[in-house]
């Protein structure tokens, strides 16, 4: 009996720490905690999320292993200054065109399915979070870096609504690698009349489909967004803009 209870407690502790790691990962990749910024202390995080300090330590350990944070004994936990730590070629070298195209392909495989699952599984609270993330995109439309961060936040919120931490981790990894290219796309997009607003409007339709519980429609809209993104981003690497590129992310 004691063994069974102990096992259940272990599973519960694992789920708490994994859930907290997911939430912190989303806040980091969404830009709420900027590169080099200090995270709240372990006790503060434990109180904020209603978990034990041990669960916080486990969550921080997971993020540290991923390269998202750096633990400095006696000082605290800090967001890595370069969040893109999993380069296929190592180091901080920018991605080449082939690597970018592979990452875009990975998004095209993964994210329509995430949108579909989010439409089936998202809670009312998570849907509210999607609308808030969309509003941040709208508010940052004249600030390319902030717009790119807001876009990351929205797509990470969609992944979180699915409730699968492995899919969320895959999304986070891809997004971290593409961060610089997304910011460049936003910089270019702001100089093209209506480009970023078009992106916001497309994402609004996506969120509406998820909120309405329309999985097939959500998947189609996400696929459309990613097709346009492919044309836009590959256009940057070829020295021009593909005709159908819209600056969507």
Secondary structure by P-SEA (a helix, b strand, c coil): caaaaaaaaaaaaaaaaaaaaaaaaaaaaacccccccccccaaaaaaaacccaaaaaaaaaaaaaaccbbbbccccccccccccccccccccccccaaaaaaaaaaaaacaaaaaaaaaacccaaaaaaaaaaaaaaaaacccaaaaaaaaaaaaaaaaaaaccaaaaaaaaaaaaaaaaaaaaaaaaaaaccaaaaaaaaaaaaaaaaaaaccaaaaaaaaaaaaaaaaaaaaaaaaccccccccccc
